[in-house]
Amino acid sequence: MKLLASRGQMLAFKTLLHLACGLPLLWLFAAVDQGALGGDPVQYIIHFLGMGTLNTLGATLLLSPLARQFKLGALLQVRRLLGLWCFAYGALHVAAFIAFDLLFDWMLLATEVVKRPYIVVGFIALVVLTALALTSPKAVQRRMGRRWQSLHRWVYLVAVLGPVHFWWSVKSGNLEPVIYLLAGIGLLLWRPWVRQRLTKGKPAAKAARKAL
């Protein structure tokens, strides 16, 4: 794969990604401080952080097929960056729910889990994201070897659980979670299609080189 940019350009690209992921949180903090979130700020905060989780997850899943199809190998260098931002948004989403909606009432949380199974789906997704974040450092990756790749394939499960959690948690008639679910499934189907397409092209390329 070709490199996307030089070291300086890569640093600039990573900086832009950090700003793209971090500035919405600064905006949210400022909006809360100024009381600009309307009559139900708690639900707005929880929803905002949940959408941030889905958006950064989608961006993370998009990187590999883009890098492979368009030979932009440097895109793979920012997967960890986006994956950690996805975990951060997911953790803040759950923390906001427990702190602002339930007021740290653990008995109420147990009741809510029974009444609203979509909460269990969300917690499972967060557990997976936590495991991926804790094992993301390169030192851990080297120590785990092949097990690291197997573990990080669980992100595909999160790509389904996240939109399902969203779909299950909103009122009927809302098309937004359906769009996210279809987009997640589309990304999961695109990845093997790109891999298969590139694999088919390799024998032909080798044959052409031998003929020269």
URCORPE-V442861 format. One line per field, one symbol per residue. ss: DSSP state (2 for helix, 1 for strand, 0 for the rest). psi: psi as a letter, one per 40 degrees, with the letter a starting at -180 (. if undefined). Layout:
# URCORPE-V442861
ss: ???
psi: ???
This chain:
# URCORPE-V442861
ss: 01000022222222222222222222222222200000002222222222222222222222222222220122222222222222222222222222222000022222222220022222222222222222000222222202222222002222222222222220000002222222222222222222222222222222222220
psi: iiidiidddddddddddddddddddddddddddefeeaegdddddddddddddddddddddddddddddefgdedeeedddddddddddddddddddddddeffgddddddddddgedddddddddddddddddedidddddddbddddddeeeddddddddddddddeiiiehedddddddddddddddddddddddddddddddddddd.
